[in-house]
Amino acid sequence: MKVIYYDCFSGISGDMNLGAMLDLGIPKDHLLAELAKLQINEQYTMNIRSESKHGIEGTRVEITVEDPVNHHSIQQARALADITKMIRESDLSAAVKDRSIRTFSILADAEARVHGIKADQVHFHEVGAVDAILDIVGSAVCLEYLQADRIVASSVELGGGFVRCEHGLLPVPAPAVTELLQGVPVKTGIVPFETTTPTGAAILAANVQEYTDNADIIIHRIGYGIGRQDLEIPNILRVYLGERAEKTAPGFRQQERQWMLETNIDDMNPEFYEYIEEKMVAAGALDVFKTPVIMKKGRPGSKLSALVNKEAISAVREVILRETSAIGLRSYPVEKTMLRRENMLVQTRYGPVNVKCSYLDAERIKSKPEYEDCKRLAREHDLPLSEIYAEVYRLLSKGNRSGALDQERKN
């Protein structure tokens, strides 16, 4: 099992996270090319350089906006809907868009609870600035590139003292940070500075599946993200990329416990479902589906179900209750077991096709060609789609396959 482990002994911020990801080996050009897909009107520069703290060398990322006056006005004006629209209209992959929007949605929920308002009324200040948009979308780009099976973090150092923000001096940790990290093991007071920012806390809240100070992994790579503060301790985020032995039955990959949210609906315009399901996914739903049901008085209806991680329960629940005609819903824990999976590249006579393979022990028992790849080749060669699929399955049955893609993702 491929694992990313965040060692937050000195907290986490958005720029430290990007630095650690790049230090792990994510190509700088890949990150910059992906971020360029965002339609950001403001001119900015991302300075990426090697730097050291307390004798530990790592990568420092510093984002500057050319017009500081305009930058301040952006902080005042951007709302969640503005940021979501910017991300949705970009050419980023669907996975990166969803991860980015989920992070901002979680952050908006936290800010809303602090200020006693609704999430769509939140106007981001620090987190609405260009640098934080790049931090959060950049984190999604990097995590999608690494393709880890599990993301784990240590207890999180929050720091101490006070921090100046849009609302004046606030105690550290800032209220939004405490909201974001509810239920997470934290430490405070090691230094009189803010070591974990709202942006950094949101990245953890949106992506981390397990918190433990016992990493229990075989470390393959280490990345150091250098922070801007000169403290008594190294202002560094350390991230490990490693492997954890499976602890479930041979051939299976046991996922963490998840939650099912569901409600029965028989009185809503069915045209609404597409929009609602998109919002549920953006709020953190891992899977959304409908099941036909017969309700009271023989009325046909649909059971709307969403599979979520614990941290996304509140956001997805709110979407269901706000957007559907339902006045209540059910929630219960579920446990998901999955076959071990790997991605491989099959070189056909028409071109390469990505294939998802599933294994029981060492036996490959399922193979699924990537539909978009097959569709592209069918169009390029003016062939039936079924012929492309047949060619892939023929090569798989002969064992004529390349592990290039899987190897690329593991490395």
TIZA-11186 format. One record per residue (C-alpha): x, y, z; residue number from 1. Coordinates in pm, 1 decimal, padded with zeros to 6 digits. Layout:
REM TIZA-11186
         xx         yy         zz   num
          X          Y          Z   NUM
...
***
This chain:
REM TIZA-11186
         xx         yy         zz   num
    00000.0    00000.0    00000.0     1
    00146.9    00333.1   -00110.7     2
    00131.7    00586.7    00174.5     3
    00193.0    00960.0    00213.4     4
    00277.9    01049.9    00573.9     5
    00266.8    01411.7    00692.4     6
    00502.7    01467.6    00986.4     7
    00361.4    01794.7    01124.1     8
    00610.8    01844.6    01409.6     9
    00624.5    02214.4    01314.7    10
    00272.4    02246.0    01178.9    11
    00165.9    02291.9    00819.2    12
    00092.5    02578.6    00582.7    13
   -00000.3    02583.7    00216.3    14
    00342.4    02694.6    00096.9    15
    00523.6    02443.6    00320.3    16
    00304.8    02168.3    00175.9    17
    00389.4    02264.8   -00182.3    18
    00757.8    02278.8   -00092.9    19
    00747.7    01930.1    00060.2    20
    00562.8    01788.0   -00240.8    21
    00818.3    01932.5   -00483.1    22
    01101.3    01812.0   -00260.4    23
    00954.3    01460.6   -00283.9    24
    01023.1    01475.1   -00655.6    25
    00707.6    01605.8   -00819.5    26
    00828.4    01784.7   -01133.9    27
    00819.9    02160.7   -01099.1    28
    00712.6    02196.4   -01462.6    29
    00416.2    01965.2   -01405.0    30
    00290.8    02170.6   -01110.1    31
    00332.7    02502.7   -01291.1    32
    00166.0    02372.7   -01607.2    33
   -00134.5    02249.0   -01411.1    34
   -00169.1    02572.0   -01212.4    35
   -00153.6    02767.9   -01537.6    36
   -00486.7    02606.3   -01628.8    37
   -00654.9    02824.4   -01366.4    38
   -00794.6    03143.0   -01514.9    39
   -00637.0    03375.6   -01258.0    40
   -00645.5    03733.4   -01381.3    41
   -00391.2    03863.0   -01131.6    42
   -00021.8    03849.5   -01218.3    43
    00176.5    03635.8   -00976.6    44
    00515.4    03469.9   -00950.6    45
    00598.7    03141.0   -00781.0    46
    00957.5    03139.4   -00659.9    47
    01077.0    02781.8   -00599.6    48
    01422.5    02744.8   -00450.6    49
    01637.6    02532.0   -00222.1    50
    01671.6    02665.4    00130.7    51
    01767.9    02530.4    00471.2    52
    01649.2    02565.3    00829.7    53
    01862.8    02444.0    01119.4    54
    02093.1    02272.4    00870.9    55
    01811.5    02078.8    00699.0    56
    01785.9    02150.9    00327.9    57
    01451.0    02146.7    00154.9    58
    01235.0    02337.1   -00090.8    59
    01087.1    02680.2   -00029.2    60
    00787.6    02804.3   -00227.4    61
    00711.0    03173.9   -00218.1    62
    00416.3    03320.6   -00407.2    63
    00396.1    03693.6   -00467.4    64
    00124.5    03896.2   -00637.6    65
    00251.9    04189.8   -00839.0    66
   -00010.6    04443.0   -00727.9    67
   -00036.9    04429.3   -00345.6    68
   -00324.7    04679.9   -00339.0    69
   -00530.8    04472.4   -00578.1    70
   -00429.9    04162.9   -00384.0    71
   -00589.4    04305.2   -00071.3    72
   -00912.8    04378.6   -00255.1    73
   -00921.9    04018.9   -00377.8    74
   -00903.6    03901.3   -00019.1    75
   -01210.2    04110.1    00058.6    76
   -01417.0    04002.6   -00242.4    77
   -01376.8    03630.8   -00317.4    78
   -01655.1    03402.9   -00201.9    79
   -01675.2    03024.3   -00220.0    80
   -01891.0    03044.7   -00533.1    81
   -01627.8    03259.4   -00707.4    82
   -01348.8    03015.3   -00627.2    83
   -01560.1    02712.3   -00719.3    84
   -01649.9    02872.1   -01053.9    85
   -01284.5    02947.0   -01126.6    86
   -01185.6    02585.8   -01060.1    87
   -01482.2    02431.4   -01244.4    88
   -01416.7    02639.3   -01557.7    89
   -01048.4    02543.2   -01571.3    90
   -00896.4    02260.7   -01777.8    91
   -00779.2    02074.1   -01468.3    92
   -00871.6    01706.9   -01437.0    93
   -01201.1    01618.7   -01269.8    94
   -01015.8    01458.1   -00978.1    95
   -00808.0    01771.0   -00913.0    96
   -01116.2    01992.5   -00941.0    97
   -01311.9    01780.5   -00693.6    98
   -01027.3    01762.8   -00442.0    99
   -00969.7    02139.6   -00464.4   100
   -01336.4    02230.9   -00428.6   101
   -01377.7    01986.8   -00141.3   102
   -01090.2    02154.8    00042.6   103
   -01236.8    02502.0   -00005.9   104
   -01584.4    02378.1    00094.3   105
   -01448.7    02232.6    00417.9   106
   -01269.3    02559.7    00483.5   107
   -01586.1    02760.5    00414.8   108
   -01784.7    02541.0    00654.5   109
   -01526.8    02604.6    00926.9   110
   -01528.3    02981.0    00870.6   111
   -01909.3    02980.0    00867.8   112
   -01926.0    02804.2    01205.0   113
   -01678.9    03052.4    01353.4   114
   -01871.7    03358.0    01232.5   115
   -02223.6    03219.7    01274.2   116
   -02318.4    03249.8    00906.9   117
   -02389.4    03017.1    00615.3   118
   -02103.7    02873.9    00410.8   119
   -02216.4    03054.2    00094.9   120
   -02198.6    03384.1    00285.4   121
   -01831.8    03340.9    00371.8   122
   -01603.8    03591.3    00201.9   123
   -01251.0    03462.6    00218.5   124
   -00976.1    03694.0    00333.2   125
   -00635.1    03525.4    00373.5   126
   -00763.5    03206.3    00211.5   127
   -00926.1    03392.4   -00075.0   128
   -00598.0    03542.2   -00189.6   129
   -00421.8    03419.5   -00501.5   130
   -00146.7    03247.8   -00306.2   131
   -00392.8    03034.0   -00108.6   132
   -00586.0    02935.1   -00421.8   133
   -00256.6    02819.1   -00568.5   134
   -00166.1    02641.8   -00243.0   135
   -00491.0    02445.3   -00230.3   136
   -00520.2    02363.2   -00600.4   137
   -00146.6    02289.4   -00605.9   138
   -00188.5    02041.5   -00321.1   139
   -00461.5    01864.0   -00519.5   140
   -00237.3    01848.9   -00827.1   141
    00047.7    01698.8   -00624.4   142
   -00165.0    01442.3   -00440.7   143
   -00325.1    01326.4   -00764.2   144
    00020.2    01293.2   -00920.2   145
    00145.2    01073.3   -00635.2   146
   -00161.3    00843.2   -00646.7   147
   -00122.7    00721.5   -00287.4   148
   -00354.0    00453.3   -00151.1   149
   -00366.2    00623.4    00187.7   150
   -00278.2    00963.6    00335.1   151
   -00171.0    00966.9    00699.9   152
   -00054.1    01242.7    00933.9   153
    00107.9    01278.9    01274.3   154
   -00037.5    01488.1    01554.0   155
   -00032.3    01851.1    01442.8   156
    00167.1    02127.9    01613.5   157
   -00041.9    02446.6    01620.6   158
    00198.2    02688.8    01788.3   159
    00094.7    02962.4    02030.7   160
    00065.2    03334.6    02091.4   161
   -00147.0    03559.2    01869.6   162
   -00182.9    03614.3    01496.2   163
   -00298.1    03927.2    01315.0   164
   -00565.2    03875.3    01050.3   165
   -00859.4    04058.2    00891.5   166
   -01049.0    04061.3    01223.1   167
   -00755.5    04186.8    01431.0   168
   -00543.0    03991.6    01678.7   169
   -00666.8    03638.5    01736.2   170
   -00528.2    03366.9    01963.8   171
   -00329.4    03083.3    01812.0   172
   -00460.9    02846.9    01696.9   173
   -00695.4    03066.3    01495.8   174
   -01063.9    02975.4    01544.3   175
   -01091.8    02835.6    01190.7   176
   -00797.2    02603.9    01257.2   177
   -00961.0    02462.7    01570.7   178
   -01282.5    02401.7    01375.6   179
   -01096.3    02227.5    01095.0   180
   -00897.4    02002.5    01326.8   181
   -01175.2    01889.9    01560.9   182
   -01115.6    01525.7    01646.9   183
   -00751.9    01547.3    01533.4   184
   -00462.2    01496.9    01781.0   185
   -00284.5    01831.2    01819.5   186
   -00004.6    01991.1    02020.3   187
    00028.4    02356.1    02116.3   188
    00272.1    02608.6    02253.3   189
    00607.3    02478.4    02132.9   190
    00676.0    02827.3    01990.3   191
    00488.6    03160.8    02027.6   192
    00393.7    03171.0    01658.3   193
    00123.1    03030.2    01434.4   194
    00267.7    02708.0    01294.1   195
   -00052.4    02572.6    01136.0   196
   -00251.0    02805.2    00910.8   197
   -00616.2    02766.7    00807.4   198
   -00502.9    02671.3    00456.9   199
   -00271.6    02401.6    00591.2   200
   -00538.4    02271.1    00829.8   201
   -00792.3    02255.3    00545.9   202
   -00552.5    02050.4    00332.2   203
   -00521.4    01800.1    00616.9   204
   -00895.5    01795.4    00689.6   205
   -00982.6    01731.4    00325.6   206
   -00726.8    01460.3    00254.4   207
   -00592.0    01280.4    00561.7   208
   -00757.3    00947.5    00640.2   209
   -00565.8    00856.0    00956.7   210
   -00372.7    01033.8    01232.5   211
   -00097.6    00852.8    01420.2   212
    00248.2    00930.2    01557.7   213
    00353.5    00577.2    01462.2   214
    00423.0    00602.2    01089.0   215
    00464.0    00223.5    01048.6   216
    00584.0    00247.8    00688.0   217
    00887.2    00163.8    00477.7   218
    01016.8    00506.5    00372.8   219
    01113.5    00544.4    00007.4   220
    01143.7    00922.5   -00016.1   221
    01142.9    01226.1    00213.5   222
    01039.9    01578.8    00123.4   223
    01110.9    01889.6    00330.9   224
    00894.0    02197.6    00283.5   225
    01067.1    02505.9    00422.6   226
    00854.6    02764.9    00603.9   227
    00910.2    03138.4    00624.5   228
    00959.2    03169.6    01003.0   229
    01293.4    03150.9    01185.0   230
    01200.3    02967.2    01504.4   231
    01370.5    02776.8    01783.3   232
    01260.5    02461.2    01605.9   233
    01297.9    02399.1    01230.8   234
    01002.2    02563.0    01055.4   235
    00970.5    02264.6    00824.2   236
    00699.6    02027.5    00706.0   237
    00839.8    01677.9    00656.1   238
    00651.2    01440.7    00427.0   239
    00733.6    01074.2    00373.7   240
    00641.0    00872.2    00067.7   241
    00649.2    00506.6    00157.6   242
    00483.2    00170.8    00169.2   243
    00278.6    00002.4    00437.9   244
    00227.7   -00371.2    00456.5   245
   -00131.3   -00484.9    00417.4   246
   -00298.0   -00592.8    00740.8   247
   -00599.7   -00760.1    00585.5   248
   -00659.5   -01094.6    00421.7   249
   -00412.1   -01174.2    00141.8   250
   -00509.4   -01024.8   -00191.2   251
   -00736.5   -00759.4   -00043.4   252
   -00690.2   -00394.6    00038.9   253
   -00898.7   -00294.2    00341.5   254
   -01012.6    00066.4    00338.1   255
   -01095.8    00272.7    00642.6   256
   -01448.0    00275.4    00780.2   257
   -01673.8    00504.5    00580.7   258
   -02029.4    00633.0    00619.5   259
   -02343.7    00595.0    00412.4   260
   -02591.1    00882.7    00395.3   261
   -02926.7    00809.5    00233.7   262
   -03277.8    00944.7    00196.5   263
   -03590.6    00839.7    00005.7   264
   -03740.0    01096.4   -00234.1   265
   -04069.3    01077.8   -00426.9   266
   -04169.5    01441.7   -00471.4   267
   -03876.6    01615.0   -00644.3   268
   -03819.9    01715.8   -01004.9   269
   -03580.2    01445.7   -01137.4   270
   -03400.5    01707.6   -01346.7   271
   -03248.4    01836.0   -01021.5   272
   -03048.1    01519.4   -00951.6   273
   -02752.6    01594.7   -01179.4   274
   -02690.8    01934.8   -01018.8   275
   -02737.2    01800.1   -00665.7   276
   -02506.2    01504.3   -00721.8   277
   -02233.0    01735.7   -00856.3   278
   -02260.3    01943.7   -00538.6   279
   -02245.2    01630.0   -00322.5   280
   -01923.2    01518.3   -00492.6   281
   -01775.9    01866.4   -00455.5   282
   -01861.8    01853.2   -00083.7   283
   -01665.7    01530.1   -00041.4   284
   -01890.9    01239.4   -00141.3   285
   -01683.2    00944.8   -00265.0   286
   -01974.9    00788.8   -00450.8   287
   -02333.5    00896.3   -00520.5   288
   -02604.9    00668.0   -00658.3   289
   -02982.0    00623.5   -00679.0   290
   -03192.0    00311.0   -00620.8   291
   -03556.5    00279.0   -00737.1   292
   -03795.8    00229.9   -00443.5   293
   -04171.8    00205.1   -00395.1   294
   -04285.2    00434.7   -00117.5   295
   -04613.2    00481.1    00069.2   296
   -04934.3    00484.8   -00134.2   297
   -04746.6    00297.4   -00406.9   298
   -04553.6    00604.0   -00519.7   299
   -04235.6    00534.3   -00719.6   300
   -03933.0    00710.9   -00576.2   301
   -03556.2    00704.3   -00552.7   302
   -03326.0    00628.8   -00263.6   303
   -03041.1    00880.9   -00290.0   304
   -02722.8    00740.7   -00133.0   305
   -02379.8    00891.6   -00072.3   306
   -02064.9    00717.4    00049.9   307
   -01846.7    00958.0    00249.2   308
   -01548.4    00972.0    00480.3   309
   -01620.9    01089.4    00833.2   310
   -01485.5    01440.4    00777.8   311
   -01725.2    01500.3    00485.9   312
   -02045.6    01391.8    00663.5   313
   -02151.2    01742.1    00765.9   314
   -02089.4    01905.3    00426.3   315
   -02264.2    01633.0    00223.0   316
   -02554.7    01615.3    00469.3   317
   -02606.9    01990.3    00430.4   318
   -02617.6    01961.6    00050.9   319
   -02883.1    01688.2    00069.4   320
   -03103.3    01877.1    00315.2   321
   -03067.1    02212.0    00138.0   322
   -03097.4    02101.1   -00223.0   323
   -03343.1    01809.3   -00221.7   324
   -03704.8    01787.1   -00107.9   325
   -03601.7    01553.4    00176.2   326
   -03663.8    01665.0    00535.1   327
   -03441.6    01399.3    00690.9   328
   -03181.7    01134.1    00613.3   329
   -03023.8    00820.2    00755.2   330
   -02653.9    00769.0    00826.4   331
   -02465.2    00458.3    00929.2   332
   -02105.9    00330.0    00918.5   333
   -01996.6    00084.3    00650.2   334
   -01671.4   -00099.1    00586.7   335
   -01537.0   -00138.1    00234.3   336
   -01299.6   -00412.9    00122.0   337
   -01127.1   -00382.2   -00213.6   338
   -00910.0   -00601.7   -00429.5   339
   -00549.9   -00493.4   -00469.5   340
   -00526.6   -00276.1   -00780.4   341
   -00258.8   -00152.8   -01014.6   342
   -00251.4    00051.2   -01332.6   343
   -00063.1   -00061.7   -01638.1   344
   -00010.3    00054.2   -01994.3   345
   -00093.0   -00185.2   -02277.1   346
    00078.0   -00105.1   -02607.6   347
   -00169.7   -00198.0   -02882.8   348
   -00108.8   -00171.0   -03257.3   349
   -00339.9    00132.2   -03251.8   350
   -00173.0    00308.7   -02961.2   351
   -00135.8    00289.8   -02581.1   352
   -00430.7    00212.8   -02350.9   353
   -00436.7    00248.7   -01973.7   354
   -00578.4   -00056.7   -01797.3   355
   -00693.0   -00094.2   -01437.0   356
   -00618.0   -00444.4   -01306.3   357
   -00741.6   -00607.6   -00985.3   358
   -00567.2   -00893.4   -00806.7   359
   -00664.2   -01165.7   -00562.9   360
   -00335.2   -01268.3   -00404.7   361
   -00097.8   -01278.5   -00705.0   362
   -00369.9   -01364.5   -00957.8   363
   -00506.1   -01096.9   -01187.8   364
   -00880.1   -01161.4   -01194.3   365
   -01017.5   -00840.1   -01346.1   366
   -00892.2   -00600.0   -01613.7   367
   -01070.6   -00287.4   -01730.6   368
   -00942.2   -00078.0   -02022.8   369
   -00976.8    00297.9   -01979.8   370
   -01283.2    00398.5   -02179.6   371
   -01151.7    00741.8   -02282.5   372
   -00832.0    00588.2   -02425.0   373
   -01028.6    00330.5   -02623.0   374
   -01272.2    00594.1   -02749.6   375
   -00983.2    00813.5   -02866.2   376
   -00818.0    00528.2   -03057.5   377
   -01148.9    00419.5   -03212.0   378
   -01201.3    00770.8   -03345.6   379
   -00843.3    00810.8   -03465.5   380
   -00852.9    00483.9   -03661.7   381
   -01223.9    00490.4   -03753.6   382
   -01282.9    00152.6   -03589.1   383
   -01565.8    00009.8   -03376.4   384
   -01504.7    00073.5   -03008.4   385
   -01552.0   -00298.5   -02943.3   386
   -01253.2   -00377.9   -03166.9   387
   -01021.3   -00164.6   -02953.1   388
   -01144.8   -00340.2   -02639.0   389
   -01097.6   -00680.4   -02803.5   390
   -00739.3   -00590.9   -02898.6   391
   -00658.3   -00490.2   -02539.9   392
   -00807.6   -00807.7   -02393.6   393
   -00621.3   -01020.2   -02652.6   394
   -00288.0   -00868.3   -02549.1   395
   -00369.3   -00905.0   -02180.1   396
   -00449.7   -01272.6   -02226.0   397
   -00106.7   -01319.1   -02387.9   398
    00065.1   -01135.9   -02107.5   399
    00195.0   -00876.5   -02355.0   400
    00172.5   -00579.7   -02123.4   401
    00391.8   -00294.9   -02004.0   402
    00417.1   -00180.4   -01641.4   403
    00538.3    00161.4   -01750.5   404
    00243.3    00358.5   -01615.4   405
    00232.2    00171.7   -01286.6   406
    00606.7    00211.4   -01245.3   407
    00581.6    00581.6   -01322.7   408
    00314.9    00631.6   -01056.0   409
    00500.0    00430.8   -00793.9   410
    00815.4    00630.6   -00848.9   411
***
